[in-house]
Amino acid sequence: VDIDWEFPADPTRGGRPFDTKNFTLLMKEFKEAIAVEASATHKAPLLLTTATPAGDNAKLFELGEVAKYADWINLMSYDFYGAW
């Protein structure tokens, strides 16, 4: 399951300040639901991944907290650009 909430908490894109925490809570709820489903079906749990921006927009996420629930975090590296 890949969660791609592009810009939580970014007011210029319809986000609200508390969406940073809401994203973390969403990841936690997904992780818990995946564990329940795996236990009930006796199958391997689904992987939970997320795509997050790199650079300044990363501050819209609690990456340290999200990492507790995500099996994998994909950085959207196209957010990096420059003349290097």
MOWOMO-V836058 format. One record per backbone hydrogen bond with DSSP energy under -0.5 kcal/mol. CO is the residue of the C=O (numbers start at 0). NH is the residue of the N-H. If there is no record, write none. Layout:
# MOWOMO-V836058
CO:NH  CO:NH
This chain:
# MOWOMO-V836058
0:2  0:48  1:3  2:50  3:5  4:7  6:9  8:10  9:12  9:14  10:13  15:18  16:19  17:21  18:22  19:23  20:24  21:25  22:26  23:27  24:28  25:29  26:30  27:31  28:32  29:33  30:34  31:35  32:36  33:37  34:38  35:39  36:40  37:41  37:42  46:48  47:70  47:71  48:2  49:51  49:73  51:75  53:56  54:57  55:58  56:59  57:60  60:62  61:64  61:65  62:66  64:67  65:68  65:69  71:49  71:73  72:74  73:51  73:75  74:76  75:53  75:78  76:79  78:80
